[in-house]
Amino acid sequence: MLAAALWLSMAVAEERVELVPYGDFEHWTVRYIAESRMLGGKTKVLYAPAETDTIVGNIPFVYGKNGNPWSCSNAYAKVVGIEKASGTTSPERRGDGWCARLDAKLDGVTVLKVVDLKVMVAGTLFTGATIEPVSQKGANDPYGVIAMGVPYTQHPVALMLDYKAIVEESNEITFAKAVARPKRSEGRDCAEIYVYLQHRWEDEDGHLYAHRVATAYERIWNSVPEWQNDHRIPFRWGDITTQANYQEYEGLNQHSFRGFNKEGKLVPIQEVGYGQEAPTHMIIMITSGRYEAFVGHEGNTLWVDNVRLVYDE
């Protein structure tokens, strides 16, 4: 009887761990983008976690091919005829393989060698698709050109990944939106990793709504110099506002996310409450900065590898 009970206990505890497609970051597409002569005419290198490939030329990248759920903070922009490339996410060697490196940094734009503009960009990986080339609207509102999240219907118990981080203990953040000189303000930046499972639907007018079905969230406030392998962030199902350790930043509509409706238009996703339904979409966000676009602390870096989802068997 005792042996049978122990066997049963072990069976109940068994888990299934699945790699998110391309989440081992062993494969990248390398892109060579020639910036406009007005900006100096340099060729910039952008990376996308995707099939191993090389693309030469100012060609919009099509995200979501071959089951790849990832997009990132790297983007090719074309605003009023001026072409620009921005990159804060890149592959980096890890042993015999690769990982993803996410840098928070000031990206400079020099116009006609006279006007020097800066943009604060956090290195970010997320599930979804960036619509390139980024236009003037997207330059002002990066989430406005992103279809956030991918179809997903399963019930995981945790997100699992390997990570390390540099998070400077500074109480100063930078506002840099390429419209004036960067400004400094009081604030504490950090890296963060979160997952939203949503049940989405569309009304007859093409508006998108969602219930938040499950939430996994963690902020990294201090440097972690050594790799933390198999780090777990558990999912909390249902209304997290009634659960222990709830933080306001984990709540509904903290970001202006968008998605495609049935007509192919990119429209806001309004979270209207917490639900118990089966999920229809998953948003994974991994970023070296917690603030809105163009705000953060230069120098923070997050390395991630082997992004997985854990399921009870």
C-alpha positions in Angstrom: 0.0 0.0 0.0 2.8 2.4 0.9 4.6 1.7 -2.3 1.4 2.3 -4.3 0.8 5.6 -2.5 4.3 6.8 -3.2 4.0 5.9 -6.9 0.7 7.7 -7.1 2.2 10.8 -5.5 5.1 10.8 -8.0 2.6 10.4 -10.9 0.6 13.3 -9.7 3.7 15.5 -9.4 4.9 14.8 -13.0 5.0 17.7 -15.3 5.4 18.4 -19.0 7.7 21.2 -20.1 7.4 22.5 -23.6 9.7 25.0 -25.3 8.0 28.0 -26.8 8.8 27.8 -30.5 12.1 29.5 -31.2 12.4 30.2 -27.5 15.9 28.6 -27.3 17.1 31.5 -29.4 19.4 29.3 -31.4 18.1 30.7 -34.7 18.0 34.3 -35.9 17.3 36.2 -39.1 20.0 38.9 -39.7 18.8 42.0 -41.5 20.9 44.7 -43.1 19.0 48.1 -43.3 20.5 51.1 -45.1 19.5 54.3 -43.3 18.7 57.4 -45.3 21.5 59.7 -46.3 20.0 62.4 -44.2 20.8 60.3 -41.2 24.3 59.5 -42.4 23.6 56.6 -44.7 25.0 53.9 -42.5 24.0 50.2 -42.8 22.5 48.9 -39.5 22.2 45.3 -38.5 18.9 44.1 -37.0 18.1 40.7 -35.6 14.9 38.8 -35.3 14.4 35.5 -33.4 13.3 33.4 -36.4 14.6 30.9 -39.0 18.3 31.3 -39.7 18.4 33.6 -42.7 20.0 36.8 -44.0 18.1 39.7 -45.6 19.9 42.5 -47.3 17.8 45.6 -48.1 15.1 47.8 -46.6 12.5 45.1 -46.7 9.7 44.9 -44.1 10.0 41.8 -42.0 7.0 39.5 -41.8 6.5 38.2 -38.3 4.6 35.1 -37.5 5.9 32.8 -40.2 6.3 29.0 -39.7 4.8 29.0 -36.3 7.2 31.6 -34.8 5.4 33.6 -32.1 8.1 36.1 -31.4 8.6 39.8 -32.3 11.0 42.2 -30.6 12.0 45.8 -30.1 14.1 45.9 -33.3 12.3 47.7 -36.1 12.7 49.2 -39.6 11.0 52.6 -39.8 10.1 54.8 -42.8 8.7 58.1 -41.7 8.0 60.8 -44.3 10.4 59.1 -46.6 13.3 58.8 -44.1 14.4 55.3 -43.4 15.8 54.3 -40.0 16.7 51.1 -38.1 16.7 50.6 -34.4 17.9 47.6 -32.5 18.1 46.7 -28.8 17.7 43.0 -29.0 20.5 40.7 -30.3 21.9 37.2 -30.0 24.8 36.5 -27.7 26.9 33.4 -27.3 26.1 31.2 -24.3 28.4 28.2 -24.1 28.1 26.3 -27.4 24.8 28.0 -28.2 23.0 31.3 -28.1 20.8 33.4 -25.9 18.9 36.7 -26.3 20.4 39.9 -25.0 18.0 42.8 -24.3 19.6 46.2 -23.8 18.0 49.4 -22.6 19.8 52.2 -24.4 19.6 55.7 -26.0 19.3 55.3 -29.7 20.7 58.3 -31.6 19.5 60.0 -34.7 21.7 62.7 -36.3 20.0 64.7 -39.0 22.3 66.3 -41.6 25.1 66.1 -39.1 23.5 68.9 -37.2 20.4 67.9 -35.2 21.1 65.1 -32.7 18.0 63.4 -31.4 17.8 60.6 -28.9 15.3 57.9 -28.3 15.2 55.7 -25.1 14.4 52.1 -26.1 14.3 49.0 -23.9 15.3 45.7 -25.3 12.1 43.6 -25.5 10.9 40.2 -26.7 7.2 39.6 -27.0 4.7 37.3 -28.6 3.0 39.1 -31.5 3.8 40.9 -34.7 5.2 44.3 -35.5 3.9 45.9 -38.7 6.8 47.2 -40.7 7.9 49.6 -41.9 7.0 51.6 -38.8 5.3 54.8 -39.8 5.0 58.2 -38.1 2.1 56.9 -36.0 4.2 54.0 -34.9 7.2 56.2 -34.1 4.9 58.2 -31.7 3.0 55.1 -30.4 5.0 51.8 -30.7 2.1 49.7 -29.5 0.0 51.2 -32.3 1.9 49.1 -34.9 1.9 45.8 -32.9 -0.6 43.0 -32.9 0.0 41.8 -29.4 -0.3 38.1 -28.5 -0.8 34.9 -30.4 -3.6 32.2 -30.4 -3.3 29.9 -27.5 -5.7 27.5 -25.7 -3.8 25.5 -23.1 -3.6 25.7 -19.3 0.0 26.0 -18.1 1.0 26.2 -14.4 4.2 28.3 -14.9 6.5 30.0 -17.3 10.0 28.7 -17.1 13.2 30.3 -18.5 16.9 30.9 -17.9 18.0 34.5 -17.2 20.6 36.9 -15.8 20.5 40.7 -15.5 22.2 43.9 -14.9 19.9 46.3 -13.2 21.6 49.5 -12.0 20.6 50.8 -8.6 19.8 54.2 -9.9 16.9 56.5 -8.9 17.0 58.3 -12.2 15.2 57.6 -15.4 15.5 59.2 -18.9 12.7 60.7 -21.0 13.9 60.6 -24.6 11.3 60.8 -27.4 13.4 62.4 -30.2 11.5 65.7 -30.0 13.9 67.5 -27.6 17.0 66.8 -25.5 16.7 63.8 -23.1 15.3 64.8 -19.7 16.2 63.1 -16.4 13.6 62.5 -13.7 13.3 60.6 -10.5 12.3 57.0 -10.9 13.6 53.4 -10.5 13.6 51.2 -13.6 13.8 47.4 -13.6 13.5 44.4 -15.9 10.2 42.5 -16.0 8.7 39.3 -17.4 5.0 38.7 -17.6 2.4 36.5 -19.3 -1.2 37.3 -19.8 -3.7 34.6 -20.9 -6.8 36.2 -22.4 -10.1 35.1 -23.6 -10.9 37.5 -26.5 -14.0 38.2 -28.5 -15.2 40.7 -31.1 -18.4 42.7 -31.2 -20.4 43.4 -34.4 -18.6 46.7 -34.8 -15.1 45.1 -34.9 -14.1 46.1 -31.3 -11.9 43.6 -29.4 -12.6 42.7 -25.8 -10.9 40.3 -23.4 -11.2 38.6 -20.0 -7.9 38.1 -18.2 -7.9 34.4 -17.5 -4.5 34.0 -16.0 -1.4 36.1 -15.0 2.2 35.3 -14.5 4.3 38.3 -13.5 7.8 39.1 -12.1 9.9 42.2 -11.8 13.7 42.0 -11.5 14.8 44.9 -9.3 18.5 44.0 -8.7 21.4 42.6 -10.8 21.6 38.9 -11.1 25.1 38.2 -12.4 24.9 34.4 -12.7 22.5 32.5 -14.9 19.3 31.4 -13.1 18.4 28.2 -14.9 14.9 26.8 -14.9 13.5 29.8 -13.2 9.7 29.5 -12.7 7.0 32.2 -12.7 3.7 30.6 -11.6 0.4 31.4 -13.2 -2.4 32.8 -11.1 -5.8 32.1 -12.5 -8.9 34.2 -12.3 -9.2 37.5 -10.4 -5.7 38.2 -9.1 -6.9 41.4 -7.2 -8.2 39.1 -4.5 -5.0 37.0 -4.2 -2.0 37.5 -2.0 0.8 39.8 -3.1 -1.3 41.4 -5.9 0.4 44.5 -7.3 -1.5 47.3 -9.2 0.8 47.1 -12.2 -0.4 43.5 -12.7 -4.0 44.6 -13.2 -6.1 45.1 -16.3 -5.4 47.5 -19.1 -2.0 48.6 -17.9 -0.8 48.7 -21.5 -2.5 49.9 -24.7 -2.3 46.6 -26.5 -3.9 46.0 -30.0 -4.9 43.1 -32.1 -6.3 42.3 -35.5 -10.1 42.1 -35.8 -11.9 40.0 -38.5 -11.5 42.7 -41.0 -7.7 42.8 -40.6 -7.8 46.2 -38.7 -5.4 46.7 -35.8 -7.7 47.8 -32.9 -7.3 48.2 -29.1 -7.9 45.2 -26.9 -10.0 46.3 -24.0 -9.8 44.0 -20.9 -13.2 44.2 -19.3 -12.7 41.9 -16.4 -11.3 38.6 -15.1 -12.8 35.3 -16.4 -12.9 31.6 -16.0 -13.2 30.7 -19.7 -10.6 28.8 -21.7 -7.9 31.2 -23.0 -7.8 32.1 -26.7 -4.6 34.2 -26.7 -1.3 34.5 -24.9 0.9 37.6 -24.4 4.5 37.0 -23.3 6.5 40.1 -22.5 10.2 40.0 -21.6 11.9 43.4 -21.3 14.9 45.2 -19.8 12.7 48.2 -18.8 9.3 48.5 -17.1 8.3 52.0 -18.2 6.3 53.2 -21.2 7.9 53.6 -24.6 10.9 56.1 -24.7 11.3 56.1 -20.9 13.7 54.1 -18.9 17.3 53.7 -17.5 20.1 53.3 -20.0 22.5 50.5 -19.2 20.0 47.9 -17.9 20.4 44.5 -19.6 18.5 41.3 -19.5 19.7 38.0 -20.9 17.1 35.2 -21.5 17.2 31.7 -22.8 15.1 28.5 -23.1 11.6 30.1 -22.6 9.3 27.2 -21.8 5.8 26.5 -20.5 5.1 24.0 -17.7 2.0 21.9 -17.6 0.6 19.4 -15.0 0.3 16.0 -16.5 
